[in-house]
Amino acid sequence: MQLRQGDLFWAMDIEFVKEITELAQPISSKSGDKLFKVGDPADYFYILLKGSVTMERGKGKWYTAKQAGELFGWSALIHRKEFAASATCDVDSELLKIESGPFLALLESSPINKALLYEQLAKMIGNQLLDVYLNTAS
């Protein structure tokens, strides 16, 4: 499975992106599959390749990942021990599942790529928060 140097991996060294690809486990999920729930150990994160996955907390939808290359389950990347939301596939979806421990160790080996990744992650989270705000403000 080859990752694109799209949004999340923009400007990162191609060899580094290949190393990330080696950590990624391709996953096919069916509509209705629960990928994780609030309180589950945040030991991995996902990258959406195709499909749609909704994050929810409590009784309400929080955010829907629907763009190829979108990362979710980012609790695993900010050193949270548990997921703060639940994730459910809205349709049949293709994903990459990446264990956070080896991924974070790889980031530590490359400070430049680590900085680039967290810059892109901050932009992605900011866009998600803006989307949530715009959808709840109306």
C-alpha positions in Angstrom: 0.0 0.0 0.0 1.5 3.3 -1.1 0.8 6.5 0.8 0.6 9.7 -1.2 2.5 12.8 -0.2 -0.9 14.4 0.2 -2.2 16.7 2.9 -0.7 15.0 5.9 2.6 14.1 4.4 3.1 17.2 2.3 6.8 18.2 2.0 8.0 15.2 4.0 11.0 13.2 2.7 9.8 10.5 0.3 12.0 7.9 2.1 10.4 8.8 5.4 6.9 8.4 3.8 7.9 4.9 2.6 8.9 4.0 6.1 5.5 5.1 7.3 3.9 3.0 4.6 5.7 -0.1 6.0 4.0 0.6 9.3 0.6 0.9 7.8 -1.9 -2.0 7.9 -4.5 -1.9 5.1 -8.1 -2.4 6.5 -11.3 -2.9 4.7 -14.4 -2.1 6.8 -18.1 -2.5 6.2 -20.8 0.1 6.7 -21.7 0.1 10.4 -18.3 -1.3 11.6 -17.2 0.4 14.8 -13.4 1.1 14.6 -13.0 2.3 18.1 -15.1 3.7 20.9 -14.7 6.3 23.6 -12.3 5.0 26.3 -10.6 2.4 24.1 -6.8 2.5 24.3 -5.4 5.0 21.8 -2.7 2.8 20.5 -3.3 3.4 16.8 -4.7 5.9 14.3 -6.2 5.7 10.9 -5.8 7.3 7.5 -8.9 7.2 5.3 -8.2 6.0 1.7 -11.8 5.7 0.5 -15.2 5.9 2.2 -16.6 7.8 5.1 -16.1 7.5 8.9 -18.1 9.5 11.5 -16.6 10.4 14.9 -19.2 10.8 17.7 -19.1 11.5 21.4 -22.1 10.9 23.6 -25.3 11.2 21.6 -24.1 13.5 18.8 -22.0 13.3 15.7 -18.8 15.3 16.1 -17.1 15.0 12.7 -17.2 12.9 9.5 -13.9 12.1 7.7 -14.7 11.8 4.0 -11.5 13.0 2.2 -8.9 10.6 1.1 -5.8 11.1 3.1 -7.6 12.4 6.2 -6.3 11.2 9.5 -8.6 10.3 12.4 -8.0 8.8 15.8 -5.3 11.4 16.4 -5.6 10.9 20.2 -2.9 8.3 19.5 -0.5 11.1 18.2 -1.0 13.5 21.1 -0.1 11.1 23.9 -3.7 10.5 25.1 -4.1 7.1 26.6 -7.7 6.7 25.4 -9.8 7.7 22.5 -12.0 10.7 23.2 -14.6 9.8 20.5 -16.0 6.8 18.8 -15.5 6.1 15.1 -18.0 4.2 12.9 -17.9 3.6 9.1 -20.8 5.2 7.3 -20.2 3.2 4.1 -17.8 0.4 3.1 -14.4 2.0 3.6 -10.7 1.4 2.9 -8.3 2.6 5.6 -4.7 2.4 6.8 -4.3 1.5 10.5 -1.0 2.6 12.0 0.2 1.6 15.5 1.2 4.8 17.3 4.2 3.4 19.2 6.4 2.5 16.2 5.1 5.6 14.4 6.1 8.0 17.2 9.5 6.3 17.4 10.0 6.9 13.7 9.1 10.6 14.2 11.7 10.9 16.9 14.3 9.7 14.5 13.6 12.6 12.1 13.0 16.0 13.8 12.3 17.8 10.5 9.7 15.3 9.4 8.2 15.3 12.9 7.8 19.1 12.7 6.2 18.9 9.2 3.8 16.2 10.3 2.6 18.1 13.4 2.2 21.3 11.4 0.0 19.4 8.9 -1.8 17.6 11.8 -2.5 21.0 13.4 -4.0 22.3 10.1 -6.1 19.2 9.7 -7.5 19.5 13.3 -8.1 23.2 12.7 -10.1 22.4 9.6 -12.1 19.7 11.4 -12.9 22.1 14.3 -14.0 24.8 11.8 -16.2 22.3 10.0 -17.8 21.3 13.3 -18.3 24.9 14.3 -19.9 25.8 10.9 -22.2 22.8 11.1 -23.4 23.5 14.6 -23.7 27.3 14.3 -26.3 27.1 11.6 
